[in-house]
Amino acid sequence: MSLIRVVSRRLPLARKLAIESPLRFASSSATVSQDVKAQAKRGASLPNPDPAVDSPTIALIQERTPYMVPTYVRPAPMMVKGQGCYLWDIENRRYLDLTAGIAVNSLGHCDPEVSKIIAEQADTLIHASNLYHNAWTGALSKLLVSVTRESGAMRDASQVFISNSGTEANEAAIKFARKVGHSLDPSGAKHEVVSFHNSFHGRTMGALSATPNPKYQAPFSPMLPGFKYGDYNNVEQLQSLITEKTCGVIVEPIQGEGGVNAATPEFFTALRKRCDEVGAILVFDEIQCGLSRTGTLWAHAHPSLAPSSGEAAHPDILTSAKALGNGIPIGATIVSGKTVAPHIKAGDHGTTFGGNPLACRVAHHIVERLASSELQNGVETKSAQLVSGLQALQKKHNSVIAEVRGRGLILGLQLSPDFTAKASELITAARERGLLVITAGEGCIRFVPPLTISEDQIKTALNILDQALDTVVAKV
């Protein structure tokens, strides 16, 4: 029997698998039974061992990967189905997913309402180009502006540019900041963009130039001219870092990829003040931390960022993506009606697929649900449970875990210096016990689960993480 036929038999099994079924490897296929025996022999103590070298998964990977540009380093499991907080691989292993597709699937995998909307819109109109109006781009833009203002975030939110991804949302923000700079100073002197170390803003050349990580930048240097980098949460540097030449400053309220580092209210207040002094556009990148992941619609409006006196710092531009589409590619750049919108004219920016009715209708539905106070209150409750559990693990494994940090359901478990290099081993140990988590920065384990995760699922995740920590410590 050909490999393709074996795999095609297995795919329907993964689709039909009951969500709570304990029969993770159940199949009528003799081939699968042989694989299970081989895996059991290889690691009887592991409920979800990675696919063996002679498994159908590895055979399929070896057949297909030669045709793929090798830009990713991935473990062997091949995911074929998702439901809620779970993923299944091609051999019917079930995983509790605390990555949510890297903070994308905030409503969980294959949410029934989202799936219904996708099907309905796909049968109505997917794409008509930006040569014409469609019913959903404007509806989504209006909703984003209204819920942002109603939430107490971004006071001057006025207009929205819809794109296809977070990187594109940040590219638009950088372009808009440069356009404002040219409008204020036609000589072109006001063109510098400031960002901060340990940030991540994307992989295209503009967004990459704002991401001061040698690992990402060095192979593609030189970066675009006019970018300067400062230290996150360092107030003293801002006077010299942000000058009359600065057109824009881009910063994350919580640095996701950089290690789940949260901004202080003093830092944001000082940033806002300095940008106002020199006429620079302040951009908040909330691609990972926004849309209720912290328990408030936007992270910059979280009570923890409220200054001791005066108004909280709000941006001139706010960027969003990831959770905005729950898996459908979409990004949004929200701009101020006072400092940005008057400078942007027809033809200044564009996109072929951005704003298509399918993505916008899905995002409209998702924003309505993520803006719910009930959901946001749930995030606070679940965060308290997860943080308490992580702190208990920190107490138990005090030589391994140095710090628990973050807000809401974007949390980081910082490993101690002696265990920083063991982060990937911990990720593997968790995965082979049925839990998916990811790293951030140097030696930080990141937790960005679906916002719909249950109390029991959090308990299960903490138990598995405890087992994984025991395993890694035992190897030292």
N, C-alpha and C positions, 0 to 999 in steps of 0.2 A: 504494500500500500504506500502511495506517495506521501511525502511529508505534508503537502498541502491538504490532502484528504484527511490525514490524521488531525491536523490543526482545525480544519473546517468542522470536523465532528465535535471538537472540544469547545469551539466558540459558543454554540447554542447552549451548552451546559452551563457556561459561565453566565450567560444572559438569564437563564431560567432559575439559577440558584436562589433558593429562599434566603432572604436577607439574614435571618437569625440562625440558619442551619449550621449545626456543628460539623456536618459532613463536608469539610473543606476540600477533600480530595475525591469526593464521590464521583464515580464514572463507570459506565458499562464497558469502556474501552480497555482491552487487555494491555494495550501499550501504556496507558496511564497507570494501571495497577502495577506493572513492572517498574515504572518510574517511582511510584510511591514506596515500593519495597527497597529500591536502591537508595532513596532519600532517607528512609527510616534506618537503614543500615549505616548510612554516613553520619547521621546525627539524630539518634533516637530521642534525645532530650529536647529537640527543637520542634515546636509545632509548625513553623513556617520556614523550613530551611530553604536557602536560595537554590534555584534549579541546579541539578547536578550536570556535570560536563556532558553526560550522555542523554540529557533530557530533550524532549521536543522543543522546549523554549530555546535552549542553546543552539540546536540545529537550525531553528528558524532565524535566530539572530545572525548566525554565521552565513546563512543564505542571503539575508537582506542587507546587512550593514555595509558590505563593500560598495553598495550603490549610494550610500549616504555620506555627505561631507562630515568628517569626524570632529565636529565642534563640541560634542558632549561626552562626558564620562559618566556612564550609567551602570548601576547594578543589573543583574540578570533578569529579575522578574519583568514580565511583559504584561502590562495592565490591559484588560479587555472590557471591564464592566465597573461601574460605580453606582452606589445608591446611598444617599445620605452621607454618613461619615465613613463609609466603607468603600474599599476598592478590592477587586478580585483580579488575579492574574490568569494567564492562559491555562494554568494547571489547577485552577479552582482554589488556590490559596486565598484566604481572606485577610485583609489588612485594615486596621483601624487607622484612618488617615488624619494625622494632626498637622499635615502640610497644606491641605485644602488647595492643592495645585499651586502652591506658593501664594497663599492668601487670596486666591481667586474664587474658589467655590464657597463663598460665605454662606450660601443657602444650602450647601451640601451638593453632592453629585446627583445629577439627573433629577433635579427637583421636578415633581409632576406638573406643577403649574407652569414652570419655565418651559418644560418640554412641550406642553400643549400650545403655548404661545408660539414657539419656534415652528411647530407643525402648521398652525393656522396661517402664520405670516408667510411661511415658505410656499404655501399654496395660493397666496394672494399676490405678493410682490416682494422680491428679494432685493432687487437693485434697479435703479432707473437713472443713476448718475446725478451729480450736482449741477447738471445743466437745467434741472427742473426741481420744483418743490416736491417734497413728499410729506405725508401726514405725520411722520414720527420724529424727524430731526428737530423741528421746532417744539413739538410737545415735550420731548426729553429736555431740551435746553430750558424751556420755561419751568419745568418741574425742578431741575437742578438749581436754578436761581431761587425759586420760591422756597424750597425746603432748606436751602443753605441759609437764607436770611431768617427764616422762621426758627431755625435751630440756634440762632445767636452766633453763627459763624460768619466770616467774610462780609462785613457790613455793606461794602460797595459792590457786591456781586451783581452783574448786570447782563452779561452776554456769554455765550459758550461756543467754542469751536469743537466739533466732534471729529475724532480721528480713529485710528485702528488699534492703538496700543499705548502703554505708558511711555515708552520711548518717544513715540510720535507726539504725545501730549506735552512732554518736556521740550521736544524740538520746537513745537509751536510757541511755548512759553519763552524760550531763548530768543526766537525770532521776533516775537512781539516786544520783548525787552529791548532788543537791538533797534527795532523800529522806533520805539519811544525815544531812545537815545539819539537817533538821527534827527527826529523831529525837534527835540530840544536843542540839539547842537548839530546843525547841518555840516559842520567841518568833519564829522566822523570821530572826533576825539572821545566822545562819550560812548564807548563801545565795550568796555571791560565787563566781564561777568565773573562774579565771585561765588565759589562753592566751598565745601568744607571736607576735610579729611574724614575718611571712613564713610563717605556718602556713596550712594549708587543712584544714578539718574538714567542709565540706559546704555545701549551699545552702538547707536549710530554716532557719527563723528561729532556732532554738536553735544549730544547728551554724554558721550564718552569723554569729551574734553572737559566736562563738568564733573567727572568722576575720577578724582585723583588717586587711583590705585595703579601702581606700576604693573601689576599682573595683567590688568586689562589694557592699559595705555601703551606700554612699551612696544609690543609687536606692530603697532599701527602709528607710531610717532612719525613726524611731529604732529602734535595735536593742533586744533584750530587756534589761531592767535587770539590773545585778549582774555584768557582765562587765568584767574588768580585763586589761590587756595588758602583757607584759614583753618584754625583749630576750632572744632565744635565746642560750644559752650564757653568760649574764651571771649569775655566782654572787652577786656583791655585792648585787644588787637584791632577792634573794629574801626577806630579812628584813622588808623593808617592803612588798613586793608580796603576799606570802602571810601573812595575818593570822588572828586568831581568827574573823573573818567569812568566811573562805574555806571553802567546802564541797568544792570540787574544783579540780584542776589538770589540764589536758589538754595533751599535748605529743606530738610525733612524734619517734621516735628518729632518723629521717632525714626532713627536710622535702622532700617530693617536688615538689609544685607550686611551692613557694617558692624552688626553686633547687638542690635536692639538697644541702642543708646537713645535716651529721651532728652529732649531739650529742656532747659530750665526757663522759668518765666522771665528771669533777669536777662537771659541771653536774647530771647525773642523781643522783649521790650526794647533792649538796646539796639537790636537789628532794625526794628521799625523806626526808631528815632533817628538812627544814622542814615537810613535810606531816605527818610523825609528831608533831612538836612541837605543831601546832595542831589536829590531828585532821581533816585534809583528805584527801579521796580522790584518789589519784594515778592518772590515766588515761593509758595509752600508746595512741596512735592508730597502729596498724600496718596500716592499710588498704592502703597502697601498698607499704610496705617489708617487711611480714611474709610469712609462709609461704614461707620459704627463699630469698627474693630476695637476701638478703645472704650466703647460704651457711650460715646457721643458721636453724632453724625460725622463731624470732622475733628481730627485729633487736636488741631490748634485751638479749638473751643473747649477742650477738656478742662474741668475745674482746676486741675493740677498746674495748668499754665496761666491761671489768673494771677496777675501781679498783686502785690500787697496794697497798692494804690493805683488809681488811674485805670484806663481801658486796657483790655488784653490786646496783644499784637495780632492784627489781622493782615492778610496778604493783599497784594494788588492782582496776583494771579494765583489760582489754585488748580493743581493738576490731579487727575484721577484716572484710574483704569482698573485692572485686576478684578476686584469684586463687582465693578460696574456692569460686567456682562456675565458673571458667574460661569465663565468658560467661553462665551461668545466674544471674539476679539473686538474691543472697543476702547477708546480713550476719550477724555474730555479735558479741555482747558477753559476754565472759568475766569473771566476777566472783569476788572473793575470798570464801572461806567464813568468814573472820574479820571483815573490816571492812565488807563490803557485804551479802552474802546474808542475814544475820539481820534486816536492816532492810526487805527487799523482801517485800511481802505480796500475796496474790491481789487482782487488780484494779488494782495500781499501774501496770501497763503492759500493752499488748496490740497485736495486729496481725491483720489479716484473712488475708493471704497468707503471712506469715512462718512458717517451720517446715513448709511444705507438703512432702509426701513426695517429690515430684519433685526439688525443689531440695536437700533434705537428703540424699537418696540419692546424688545427683551429688556433692555436697560431701564426703560420707563417703569416696567413692572417691578424690576429688582429694586430700584431706588425707592419706590413707594413702600416696599416691604422693609428695606433696611432702615428707612427713616422712622419706623414705628418705635414709639417709646417702650412698648412691651418688649420688643426684641432687644433694645438697648439696655433695659433694666435686666434682662436675662443675661446679657454679656457681662454686666457687673457682677451678678451672682455667680456665674460660671467662672469668671476670673478669680474671684475670692476663693472658690474651691480649688482651682488649679494652683494658684499661688500658695495657698496653705499646704497643699500636697507637695509642691516642689520644695517649700521651705522645710517640710518634715524630712524629705530626702536629703536636703542639704545638711540637716542636723545629723542624720544617720551616716552620711558619706562626707563628713566634714573635711576630709583630706582631699576629696575629689572635686567638690562643688564650692566655688568661691563666692558666687553671688546669684541671686534671682532678681531679674529686673524686667522692666517693661510696664505696659498698662493694658487693661482689658484683656483681649485674647491675642495680643502680640507680645509674647513673653520670651525671655532668654535665660538659659541656665549656663552661666559662665563657669567653665572648668578651671581648676587651679593650674598654675604654671606647670606643675609636674605632670598634669594629665591633659594639657592642651592638645598635644599631638595624638591623643587617643580619641578625639572627637569622632573620627570616621569609624573607628572600631565600635564605639558606642552606638552610632547610627545603624551599623550592620547588626549588632547584637539585638537591638530593638526590632529591626525589620524581621529578623529570623524568629522572632517571638510574636510577630503579627502587628507591630506598631511602626508607623511611618512618621519620622521627624527629620528635620534638616538642620544644617549648620548655618551660622552667621558670623562673620568676622573671624577672629582667631580663637578657636576653642570654645565657641558658644553654641549651644544647642537651642534651636529656635522652635517655638510652638505657635503656629497660626492655624488652629483648627477651624472647621466650619463654625459659624456663630450659632448653629443649630445643634451643636454637640450636647449630649445629655449628661446628667450627673453620673449615671452608671458608666457611660463611656469614658468620662474623665477618670473615674476610679480605676477602670480597667487599664487605661493608659499609664496611670501612675504605678500600678502594680507591675506592668511590663517593664517600665523604665527602671524600677527598682531592681528587677531581675537582671536587666542589661547592665546596670551599674555594678552589681555583684560579679557578673561575668568578667567585665573589663578589669575590675580591681583584682580579681583572682589571678589574672594573667601577669600582673606586675611582679 
